[in-house]
Protein backbone atom coordinates (compact mmCIF):
# COMPACT_ATOMS: atom_id res chain seq x y z
CA UNK A 1 0.00 0.00 0.00
CA UNK A 2 1.38 3.34 -0.95
CA UNK A 3 1.36 6.05 1.55
CA UNK A 4 -0.93 8.11 -0.61
CA UNK A 5 -3.55 5.36 -0.53
CA UNK A 6 -3.70 5.14 3.31
CA UNK A 7 -7.13 5.51 4.90
CA UNK A 8 -7.87 6.95 8.33
CA UNK A 9 -7.91 4.34 11.12
CA UNK A 10 -11.40 3.44 12.34
CA UNK A 11 -12.60 1.27 15.27
CA UNK A 12 -13.10 -2.28 14.11
CA UNK A 13 -15.63 -2.99 16.90
CA UNK A 14 -19.00 -1.39 16.52
CA UNK A 15 -21.50 -1.45 19.41
CA UNK A 16 -25.10 -1.66 18.51
CA UNK A 17 -27.07 1.46 19.32
CA UNK A 18 -29.03 -0.31 22.14
CA UNK A 19 -25.83 -1.56 23.79
CA UNK A 20 -24.23 1.85 23.71
CA UNK A 21 -27.29 3.36 25.29
CA UNK A 22 -27.35 0.66 28.01
CA UNK A 23 -23.66 1.22 28.75
CA UNK A 24 -24.18 4.93 29.11
CA UNK A 25 -27.08 4.36 31.53
CA UNK A 26 -25.07 1.88 33.65
CA UNK A 27 -22.17 4.29 34.19
CA UNK A 28 -23.88 6.28 37.00
CA UNK A 29 -24.85 3.02 38.74
CA UNK A 30 -21.26 1.77 38.54
CA UNK A 31 -20.02 5.04 39.97
CA UNK A 32 -22.53 4.73 42.85
CA UNK A 33 -21.42 1.16 43.56
CA UNK A 34 -17.78 2.24 43.63
CA UNK A 35 -18.55 5.08 46.01
CA UNK A 36 -20.48 2.67 48.29
CA UNK A 37 -17.59 0.19 48.17
CA UNK A 38 -15.08 2.88 49.12
CA UNK A 39 -17.32 4.03 52.01
CA UNK A 40 -17.80 0.45 53.24
CA UNK A 41 -14.05 -0.19 53.05
CA UNK A 42 -13.34 2.98 55.02
CA UNK A 43 -15.95 2.06 57.62
CA UNK A 44 -14.55 -1.46 57.94
CA UNK A 45 -11.01 -0.13 58.33
CA UNK A 46 -12.15 2.33 61.02
CA UNK A 47 -14.04 -0.42 62.87
CA UNK A 48 -11.06 -2.74 62.65
CA UNK A 49 -8.69 -0.11 64.02
CA UNK A 50 -11.15 0.66 66.81
CA UNK A 51 -11.33 -3.01 67.77
CA UNK A 52 -7.54 -3.25 67.73
CA UNK A 53 -7.30 -0.17 69.95
CA UNK A 54 -9.80 -1.67 72.42
CA UNK A 55 -7.91 -4.95 72.42
CA UNK A 56 -4.77 -3.06 73.42
CA UNK A 57 -6.55 -1.25 76.26
CA UNK A 58 -5.90 -2.74 79.73
CA UNK A 59 -8.82 -4.34 81.55
CA UNK A 60 -10.20 -2.75 84.71
CA UNK A 61 -8.49 -5.47 86.74
CA UNK A 62 -5.17 -4.58 85.08
CA UNK A 63 -5.78 -0.89 85.78
CA UNK A 64 -6.34 -1.66 89.47
CA UNK A 65 -3.12 -3.71 89.49
CA UNK A 66 -1.26 -0.83 87.81
CA UNK A 67 -2.66 1.59 90.40
CA UNK A 68 -1.54 -0.74 93.17
CA UNK A 69 1.99 -0.87 91.72
CA UNK A 70 2.06 2.92 91.36
CA UNK A 71 0.99 3.19 95.02
CA UNK A 72 3.85 0.90 96.07
CA UNK A 73 6.37 2.89 94.03
CA UNK A 74 5.08 6.13 95.52
CA UNK A 75 5.44 4.65 98.99
CA UNK A 76 9.10 3.93 98.28
CA UNK A 77 9.59 7.53 97.15
CA UNK A 78 7.81 9.59 99.81
CA UNK A 79 7.21 7.15 102.67
CA UNK A 80 4.28 5.31 104.21
CA UNK A 81 2.42 8.23 105.77
CA UNK A 82 2.41 10.58 102.79
CA UNK A 83 1.69 7.92 100.18
CA UNK A 84 -1.15 6.45 102.22
CA UNK A 85 -2.72 9.89 102.60
CA UNK A 86 -2.41 10.27 98.83
CA UNK A 87 -4.06 6.96 97.94
CA UNK A 88 -6.52 6.42 100.82
CA UNK A 89 -10.12 7.60 100.50
CA UNK A 90 -11.47 10.08 103.05
CA UNK A 91 -13.33 7.30 104.90
CA UNK A 92 -10.70 4.56 104.39
CA UNK A 93 -10.34 1.92 107.11
CA UNK A 94 -7.12 0.48 108.52
CA UNK A 95 -6.67 -2.24 111.15
CA UNK A 96 -4.53 -1.83 114.30
CA UNK A 97 -5.74 -4.61 114.72
CA UNK A 98 -9.30 -3.33 115.26
CA UNK A 99 -10.78 -1.34 112.35
CA UNK A 100 -10.59 2.44 112.55
CA UNK A 101 -10.51 5.45 110.25
CA UNK A 102 -7.09 5.64 108.65
CA UNK A 103 -6.63 9.32 107.82
CA UNK A 104 -6.89 10.82 111.36
CA UNK A 105 -4.14 8.45 112.55
CA UNK A 106 -1.97 9.06 109.49
CA UNK A 107 -2.26 12.84 109.81
CA UNK A 108 -0.83 12.65 113.32
CA UNK A 109 2.22 10.69 112.16
CA UNK A 110 5.45 12.29 110.94
CA UNK A 111 6.64 12.04 107.36
CA UNK A 112 9.53 9.62 107.00
CA UNK A 113 11.28 7.49 104.40
CA UNK A 114 13.40 5.53 106.87
CA UNK A 115 11.04 2.54 106.71
CA UNK A 116 10.65 1.04 103.24
CA UNK A 117 7.41 -0.75 102.41
CA UNK A 118 6.85 -2.38 99.02
CA UNK A 119 4.21 -4.76 97.73
CA UNK A 120 3.02 -6.47 94.55
CA UNK A 121 -0.57 -7.30 93.50
CA UNK A 122 -1.02 -10.96 92.61
CA UNK A 123 -4.79 -11.51 92.80
CA UNK A 124 -7.27 -8.84 91.70
CA UNK A 125 -11.06 -9.11 91.47
CA UNK A 126 -13.30 -6.37 90.09
CA UNK A 127 -17.07 -6.02 90.50
CA UNK A 128 -19.31 -6.30 87.45
CA UNK A 129 -20.00 -2.57 87.89
CA UNK A 130 -16.25 -1.79 87.62
CA UNK A 131 -16.65 0.45 90.70
CA UNK A 132 -15.35 -1.86 93.44
CA UNK A 133 -12.22 -4.03 93.44
CA UNK A 134 -10.02 -6.06 95.76
CA UNK A 135 -6.30 -6.74 95.53
CA UNK A 136 -3.98 -9.00 97.49
CA UNK A 137 -0.35 -10.01 97.28
CA UNK A 138 2.97 -10.10 99.16
CA UNK A 139 4.57 -7.15 100.95
CA UNK A 140 8.06 -6.55 102.34
CA UNK A 141 8.74 -4.13 105.20
CA UNK A 142 12.37 -3.06 105.58
CA UNK A 143 13.82 -1.04 108.46
CA UNK A 144 17.44 -0.24 109.29
CA UNK A 145 17.70 -3.35 111.46
CA UNK A 146 14.89 -5.67 110.48
CA UNK A 147 13.03 -7.11 107.50
CA UNK A 148 9.56 -8.65 107.64
CA UNK A 149 7.10 -9.86 105.06
CA UNK A 150 3.53 -11.02 104.67
CA UNK A 151 0.37 -10.36 102.69
CA UNK A 152 -1.92 -7.37 102.32
CA UNK A 153 -5.56 -7.11 101.27
CA UNK A 154 -6.87 -3.81 99.91
CA UNK A 155 -10.39 -2.89 98.86
CA UNK A 156 -10.54 -0.20 96.19
CA UNK A 157 -13.40 2.07 95.18
CA UNK A 158 -13.61 4.03 91.94
CA UNK A 159 -13.98 7.76 92.50
CA UNK A 160 -16.14 10.27 90.64
CA UNK A 161 -13.11 11.38 88.58
CA UNK A 162 -12.52 7.81 87.39
CA UNK A 163 -9.52 7.22 89.64
CA UNK A 164 -9.23 4.60 92.37
CA UNK A 165 -8.80 5.04 96.13
CA UNK A 166 -8.30 2.53 98.93
CA UNK A 167 -11.47 1.96 100.99
CA UNK A 168 -10.03 -0.63 103.41
CA UNK A 169 -6.57 -2.07 103.96
CA UNK A 170 -5.30 -4.88 106.18
CA UNK A 171 -2.11 -6.93 106.40
CA UNK A 172 -0.78 -10.06 108.07
CA UNK A 173 2.79 -11.26 108.51
CA UNK A 174 3.87 -14.65 107.23
CA UNK A 175 6.06 -16.63 104.81
CA UNK A 176 5.83 -15.68 101.15
CA UNK A 177 4.93 -18.12 98.39
CA UNK A 178 7.39 -18.22 95.50
CA UNK A 179 4.99 -19.59 92.88
CA UNK A 180 2.01 -17.22 93.19
CA UNK A 181 1.03 -16.29 89.62
CA UNK A 182 -0.79 -13.13 88.55
CA UNK A 183 -4.57 -13.63 88.55
CA UNK A 184 -6.49 -10.51 87.51
CA UNK A 185 -10.20 -10.95 86.80
CA UNK A 186 -13.36 -8.88 86.43
CA UNK A 187 -16.68 -10.45 87.37
CA UNK A 188 -19.32 -10.34 84.65
CA UNK A 189 -23.05 -9.81 85.04
CA UNK A 190 -24.98 -13.07 84.99
CA UNK A 191 -28.68 -13.58 84.37
CA UNK A 192 -29.01 -16.24 87.09
CA UNK A 193 -27.76 -14.19 90.02
CA UNK A 194 -31.22 -13.47 91.43
CA UNK A 195 -31.95 -10.89 94.10
CA UNK A 196 -29.17 -9.45 96.20
CA UNK A 197 -29.49 -10.33 99.86
CA UNK A 198 -28.32 -7.84 102.48
CA UNK A 199 -24.68 -8.74 102.99
CA UNK A 200 -24.32 -7.59 106.60
CA UNK A 201 -27.43 -9.51 107.63
CA UNK A 202 -26.21 -12.57 105.76
CA UNK A 203 -22.81 -12.48 107.46
CA UNK A 204 -24.43 -12.07 110.86
CA UNK A 205 -26.68 -15.08 110.27
CA UNK A 206 -23.82 -17.28 109.05
CA UNK A 207 -21.37 -16.46 111.84
CA UNK A 208 -23.60 -17.79 114.58
CA UNK A 209 -21.59 -17.94 117.87
CA UNK A 210 -23.19 -21.33 118.62
CA UNK A 211 -21.52 -22.91 115.57
CA UNK A 212 -17.83 -23.75 115.27
CA UNK A 213 -15.78 -21.87 112.68
CA UNK A 214 -15.09 -24.96 110.59
CA UNK A 215 -18.81 -25.47 110.05
CA UNK A 216 -19.32 -21.79 109.26
CA UNK A 217 -16.46 -21.52 106.78
CA UNK A 218 -17.40 -24.70 104.96
CA UNK A 219 -20.90 -23.31 104.42
CA UNK A 220 -19.71 -20.01 102.89
CA UNK A 221 -16.34 -20.89 101.31
CA UNK A 222 -15.82 -21.52 97.60
CA UNK A 223 -12.99 -23.11 95.58
CA UNK A 224 -11.43 -19.66 95.11
CA UNK A 225 -11.55 -18.61 98.79
CA UNK A 226 -8.28 -17.22 100.20
CA UNK A 227 -7.58 -17.22 103.95
CA UNK A 228 -4.87 -14.93 105.35
CA UNK A 229 -3.68 -15.25 108.95
CA UNK A 230 -0.66 -13.98 110.90
CA UNK A 231 2.41 -16.24 110.79
CA UNK A 232 0.78 -18.59 108.30
CA UNK A 233 1.27 -19.13 104.60
CA UNK A 234 -1.40 -18.00 102.19
CA UNK A 235 -4.32 -20.48 102.15
CA UNK A 236 -5.61 -20.66 98.57
CA UNK A 237 -7.95 -23.27 97.16
CA UNK A 238 -9.80 -26.10 98.87
CA UNK A 239 -6.80 -28.43 98.99
CA UNK A 240 -4.61 -25.83 100.72
CA UNK A 241 -7.14 -24.50 103.23
CA UNK A 242 -8.49 -27.94 104.25
CA UNK A 243 -6.03 -28.19 107.16
CA UNK A 244 -6.77 -24.60 108.19
CA UNK A 245 -10.50 -25.35 108.34
CA UNK A 246 -9.91 -28.51 110.36
CA UNK A 247 -8.07 -26.45 112.99
CA UNK A 248 -11.16 -24.22 113.35
CA UNK A 249 -13.26 -27.18 114.51
CA UNK A 250 -13.40 -26.24 118.18
CA UNK A 251 -13.34 -22.47 117.77
CA UNK A 252 -16.31 -20.20 118.27
CA UNK A 253 -16.46 -16.51 117.48
CA UNK A 254 -18.67 -13.52 118.14
CA UNK A 255 -18.84 -10.73 115.59
CA UNK A 256 -19.04 -7.04 116.21
CA UNK A 257 -19.80 -5.74 112.76
CA UNK A 258 -18.72 -2.27 111.77
CA UNK A 259 -19.75 -1.69 108.17
CA UNK A 260 -19.88 -3.17 104.72
CA UNK A 261 -20.49 -2.16 101.13
CA UNK A 262 -21.55 -3.83 97.90
CA UNK A 263 -21.31 -3.02 94.21
CA UNK A 264 -22.82 -5.38 91.66
CA UNK A 265 -21.92 -8.93 92.71
CA UNK A 266 -18.95 -7.93 94.90
CA UNK A 267 -19.08 -6.79 98.51
CA UNK A 268 -16.95 -6.47 101.63
CA UNK A 269 -17.54 -6.49 105.38
CA UNK A 270 -15.34 -5.65 108.32
CA UNK A 271 -15.42 -5.45 112.09
CA UNK A 272 -14.03 -7.34 115.07
CA UNK A 273 -14.43 -10.94 116.12
CA UNK A 274 -13.84 -12.38 119.57
CA UNK A 275 -13.34 -15.91 120.90
CA UNK A 276 -13.74 -14.86 124.53
CA UNK A 277 -10.00 -14.49 125.10
CA UNK A 278 -8.99 -12.01 122.42
CA UNK A 279 -10.51 -9.67 119.89
CA UNK A 280 -9.12 -9.08 116.39
CA UNK A 281 -10.11 -7.13 113.33
CA UNK A 282 -11.38 -8.87 110.22
CA UNK A 283 -11.93 -7.94 106.60
CA UNK A 284 -13.94 -10.19 104.29
CA UNK A 285 -14.74 -9.95 100.60
CA UNK A 286 -17.74 -11.72 99.10
CA UNK A 287 -19.11 -12.55 95.65
CA UNK A 288 -22.81 -13.10 94.90
CA UNK A 289 -23.61 -16.27 92.96
CA UNK A 290 -27.10 -17.60 92.34
CA UNK A 291 -28.60 -15.33 95.02
CA UNK A 292 -26.06 -16.46 97.61
CA UNK A 293 -23.02 -14.68 98.99
CA UNK A 294 -19.81 -16.74 98.92
CA UNK A 295 -16.56 -15.86 100.66
CA UNK A 296 -13.54 -15.14 98.47
CA UNK A 297 -11.17 -13.42 100.93
CA UNK A 298 -11.02 -13.74 104.71
CA UNK A 299 -8.32 -11.87 106.64
CA UNK A 300 -8.03 -11.56 110.43
CA UNK A 301 -5.33 -9.27 111.80
CA UNK A 302 -3.56 -10.67 114.83
CA UNK A 303 -5.37 -14.01 114.63
C-alpha positions as CSV (number, residue, x, y, z in Angstrom):
1,X,0.0,0.0,0.0
2,X,1.4,3.3,-0.9
3,X,1.4,6.1,1.5
4,X,-0.9,8.1,-0.6
5,X,-3.6,5.4,-0.5
6,X,-3.7,5.1,3.3
7,X,-7.1,5.5,4.9
8,X,-7.9,7.0,8.3
9,X,-7.9,4.3,11.1
10,X,-11.4,3.4,12.3
11,X,-12.6,1.3,15.3
12,X,-13.1,-2.3,14.1
13,X,-15.6,-3.0,16.9
14,X,-19.0,-1.4,16.5
15,X,-21.5,-1.5,19.4
16,X,-25.1,-1.7,18.5
17,X,-27.1,1.5,19.3
18,X,-29.0,-0.3,22.1
19,X,-25.8,-1.6,23.8
20,X,-24.2,1.9,23.7
21,X,-27.3,3.4,25.3
22,X,-27.3,0.7,28.0
23,X,-23.7,1.2,28.7
24,X,-24.2,4.9,29.1
25,X,-27.1,4.4,31.5
26,X,-25.1,1.9,33.6
27,X,-22.2,4.3,34.2
28,X,-23.9,6.3,37.0
29,X,-24.9,3.0,38.7
30,X,-21.3,1.8,38.5
31,X,-20.0,5.0,40.0
32,X,-22.5,4.7,42.9
33,X,-21.4,1.2,43.6
34,X,-17.8,2.2,43.6
35,X,-18.6,5.1,46.0
36,X,-20.5,2.7,48.3
37,X,-17.6,0.2,48.2
38,X,-15.1,2.9,49.1
39,X,-17.3,4.0,52.0
40,X,-17.8,0.4,53.2
41,X,-14.1,-0.2,53.1
42,X,-13.3,3.0,55.0
43,X,-16.0,2.1,57.6
44,X,-14.6,-1.5,57.9
45,X,-11.0,-0.1,58.3
46,X,-12.1,2.3,61.0
47,X,-14.0,-0.4,62.9
48,X,-11.1,-2.7,62.7
49,X,-8.7,-0.1,64.0
50,X,-11.2,0.7,66.8
51,X,-11.3,-3.0,67.8
52,X,-7.5,-3.3,67.7
53,X,-7.3,-0.2,70.0
54,X,-9.8,-1.7,72.4
55,X,-7.9,-5.0,72.4
56,X,-4.8,-3.1,73.4
57,X,-6.5,-1.2,76.3
58,X,-5.9,-2.7,79.7
59,X,-8.8,-4.3,81.5
60,X,-10.2,-2.7,84.7
61,X,-8.5,-5.5,86.7
62,X,-5.2,-4.6,85.1
63,X,-5.8,-0.9,85.8
64,X,-6.3,-1.7,89.5
65,X,-3.1,-3.7,89.5
66,X,-1.3,-0.8,87.8
67,X,-2.7,1.6,90.4
68,X,-1.5,-0.7,93.2
69,X,2.0,-0.9,91.7
70,X,2.1,2.9,91.4
71,X,1.0,3.2,95.0
72,X,3.8,0.9,96.1
73,X,6.4,2.9,94.0
74,X,5.1,6.1,95.5
75,X,5.4,4.7,99.0
76,X,9.1,3.9,98.3
77,X,9.6,7.5,97.1
78,X,7.8,9.6,99.8
79,X,7.2,7.2,102.7
80,X,4.3,5.3,104.2
81,X,2.4,8.2,105.8
82,X,2.4,10.6,102.8
83,X,1.7,7.9,100.2
84,X,-1.1,6.5,102.2
85,X,-2.7,9.9,102.6
86,X,-2.4,10.3,98.8
87,X,-4.1,7.0,97.9
88,X,-6.5,6.4,100.8
89,X,-10.1,7.6,100.5
90,X,-11.5,10.1,103.1
91,X,-13.3,7.3,104.9
92,X,-10.7,4.6,104.4
93,X,-10.3,1.9,107.1
94,X,-7.1,0.5,108.5
95,X,-6.7,-2.2,111.2
96,X,-4.5,-1.8,114.3
97,X,-5.7,-4.6,114.7
98,X,-9.3,-3.3,115.3
99,X,-10.8,-1.3,112.4
100,X,-10.6,2.4,112.6
101,X,-10.5,5.4,110.2
102,X,-7.1,5.6,108.7
103,X,-6.6,9.3,107.8
104,X,-6.9,10.8,111.4
105,X,-4.1,8.5,112.6
106,X,-2.0,9.1,109.5
107,X,-2.3,12.8,109.8
108,X,-0.8,12.7,113.3
109,X,2.2,10.7,112.2
110,X,5.4,12.3,110.9
111,X,6.6,12.0,107.4
112,X,9.5,9.6,107.0
113,X,11.3,7.5,104.4
114,X,13.4,5.5,106.9
115,X,11.0,2.5,106.7
116,X,10.6,1.0,103.2
117,X,7.4,-0.8,102.4
118,X,6.8,-2.4,99.0
119,X,4.2,-4.8,97.7
120,X,3.0,-6.5,94.6
121,X,-0.6,-7.3,93.5
122,X,-1.0,-11.0,92.6
123,X,-4.8,-11.5,92.8
124,X,-7.3,-8.8,91.7
125,X,-11.1,-9.1,91.5
126,X,-13.3,-6.4,90.1
127,X,-17.1,-6.0,90.5
128,X,-19.3,-6.3,87.4
129,X,-20.0,-2.6,87.9
130,X,-16.3,-1.8,87.6
131,X,-16.7,0.4,90.7
132,X,-15.3,-1.9,93.4
133,X,-12.2,-4.0,93.4
134,X,-10.0,-6.1,95.8
135,X,-6.3,-6.7,95.5
136,X,-4.0,-9.0,97.5
137,X,-0.4,-10.0,97.3
138,X,3.0,-10.1,99.2
139,X,4.6,-7.1,100.9
140,X,8.1,-6.6,102.3
141,X,8.7,-4.1,105.2
142,X,12.4,-3.1,105.6
143,X,13.8,-1.0,108.5
144,X,17.4,-0.2,109.3
145,X,17.7,-3.3,111.5
146,X,14.9,-5.7,110.5
147,X,13.0,-7.1,107.5
148,X,9.6,-8.6,107.6
149,X,7.1,-9.9,105.1
150,X,3.5,-11.0,104.7
151,X,0.4,-10.4,102.7
152,X,-1.9,-7.4,102.3
153,X,-5.6,-7.1,101.3
154,X,-6.9,-3.8,99.9
155,X,-10.4,-2.9,98.9
156,X,-10.5,-0.2,96.2
157,X,-13.4,2.1,95.2
158,X,-13.6,4.0,91.9
159,X,-14.0,7.8,92.5
160,X,-16.1,10.3,90.6
161,X,-13.1,11.4,88.6
162,X,-12.5,7.8,87.4
163,X,-9.5,7.2,89.6
164,X,-9.2,4.6,92.4
165,X,-8.8,5.0,96.1
166,X,-8.3,2.5,98.9
167,X,-11.5,2.0,101.0
168,X,-10.0,-0.6,103.4
169,X,-6.6,-2.1,104.0
170,X,-5.3,-4.9,106.2
171,X,-2.1,-6.9,106.4
172,X,-0.8,-10.1,108.1
173,X,2.8,-11.3,108.5
174,X,3.9,-14.7,107.2
175,X,6.1,-16.6,104.8
176,X,5.8,-15.7,101.2
177,X,4.9,-18.1,98.4
178,X,7.4,-18.2,95.5
179,X,5.0,-19.6,92.9
180,X,2.0,-17.2,93.2
181,X,1.0,-16.3,89.6
182,X,-0.8,-13.1,88.5
183,X,-4.6,-13.6,88.5
184,X,-6.5,-10.5,87.5
185,X,-10.2,-10.9,86.8
186,X,-13.4,-8.9,86.4
187,X,-16.7,-10.5,87.4
188,X,-19.3,-10.3,84.6
189,X,-23.0,-9.8,85.0
190,X,-25.0,-13.1,85.0
191,X,-28.7,-13.6,84.4
192,X,-29.0,-16.2,87.1
193,X,-27.8,-14.2,90.0
194,X,-31.2,-13.5,91.4
195,X,-32.0,-10.9,94.1
196,X,-29.2,-9.4,96.2
197,X,-29.5,-10.3,99.9
198,X,-28.3,-7.8,102.5
199,X,-24.7,-8.7,103.0
200,X,-24.3,-7.6,106.6
201,X,-27.4,-9.5,107.6
202,X,-26.2,-12.6,105.8
203,X,-22.8,-12.5,107.5
204,X,-24.4,-12.1,110.9
205,X,-26.7,-15.1,110.3
206,X,-23.8,-17.3,109.0
207,X,-21.4,-16.5,111.8
208,X,-23.6,-17.8,114.6
209,X,-21.6,-17.9,117.9
210,X,-23.2,-21.3,118.6
211,X,-21.5,-22.9,115.6
212,X,-17.8,-23.7,115.3
213,X,-15.8,-21.9,112.7
214,X,-15.1,-25.0,110.6
215,X,-18.8,-25.5,110.1
216,X,-19.3,-21.8,109.3
217,X,-16.5,-21.5,106.8
218,X,-17.4,-24.7,105.0
219,X,-20.9,-23.3,104.4
220,X,-19.7,-20.0,102.9
221,X,-16.3,-20.9,101.3
222,X,-15.8,-21.5,97.6
223,X,-13.0,-23.1,95.6
224,X,-11.4,-19.7,95.1
225,X,-11.6,-18.6,98.8
226,X,-8.3,-17.2,100.2
227,X,-7.6,-17.2,103.9
228,X,-4.9,-14.9,105.4
229,X,-3.7,-15.2,108.9
230,X,-0.7,-14.0,110.9
231,X,2.4,-16.2,110.8
232,X,0.8,-18.6,108.3
233,X,1.3,-19.1,104.6
234,X,-1.4,-18.0,102.2
235,X,-4.3,-20.5,102.2
236,X,-5.6,-20.7,98.6
237,X,-8.0,-23.3,97.2
238,X,-9.8,-26.1,98.9
239,X,-6.8,-28.4,99.0
240,X,-4.6,-25.8,100.7
241,X,-7.1,-24.5,103.2
242,X,-8.5,-27.9,104.2
243,X,-6.0,-28.2,107.2
244,X,-6.8,-24.6,108.2
245,X,-10.5,-25.4,108.3
246,X,-9.9,-28.5,110.4
247,X,-8.1,-26.5,113.0
248,X,-11.2,-24.2,113.4
249,X,-13.3,-27.2,114.5
250,X,-13.4,-26.2,118.2
251,X,-13.3,-22.5,117.8
252,X,-16.3,-20.2,118.3
253,X,-16.5,-16.5,117.5
254,X,-18.7,-13.5,118.1
255,X,-18.8,-10.7,115.6
256,X,-19.0,-7.0,116.2
257,X,-19.8,-5.7,112.8
258,X,-18.7,-2.3,111.8
259,X,-19.7,-1.7,108.2
260,X,-19.9,-3.2,104.7
261,X,-20.5,-2.2,101.1
262,X,-21.6,-3.8,97.9
263,X,-21.3,-3.0,94.2
264,X,-22.8,-5.4,91.7
265,X,-21.9,-8.9,92.7
266,X,-19.0,-7.9,94.9
267,X,-19.1,-6.8,98.5
268,X,-17.0,-6.5,101.6
269,X,-17.5,-6.5,105.4
270,X,-15.3,-5.6,108.3
271,X,-15.4,-5.5,112.1
272,X,-14.0,-7.3,115.1
273,X,-14.4,-10.9,116.1
274,X,-13.8,-12.4,119.6
275,X,-13.3,-15.9,120.9
276,X,-13.7,-14.9,124.5
277,X,-10.0,-14.5,125.1
278,X,-9.0,-12.0,122.4
279,X,-10.5,-9.7,119.9
280,X,-9.1,-9.1,116.4
281,X,-10.1,-7.1,113.3
282,X,-11.4,-8.9,110.2
283,X,-11.9,-7.9,106.6
284,X,-13.9,-10.2,104.3
285,X,-14.7,-9.9,100.6
286,X,-17.7,-11.7,99.1
287,X,-19.1,-12.5,95.7
288,X,-22.8,-13.1,94.9
289,X,-23.6,-16.3,93.0
290,X,-27.1,-17.6,92.3
291,X,-28.6,-15.3,95.0
292,X,-26.1,-16.5,97.6
293,X,-23.0,-14.7,99.0
294,X,-19.8,-16.7,98.9
295,X,-16.6,-15.9,100.7
296,X,-13.5,-15.1,98.5
297,X,-11.2,-13.4,100.9
298,X,-11.0,-13.7,104.7
299,X,-8.3,-11.9,106.6
300,X,-8.0,-11.6,110.4
301,X,-5.3,-9.3,111.8
302,X,-3.6,-10.7,114.8
303,X,-5.4,-14.0,114.6
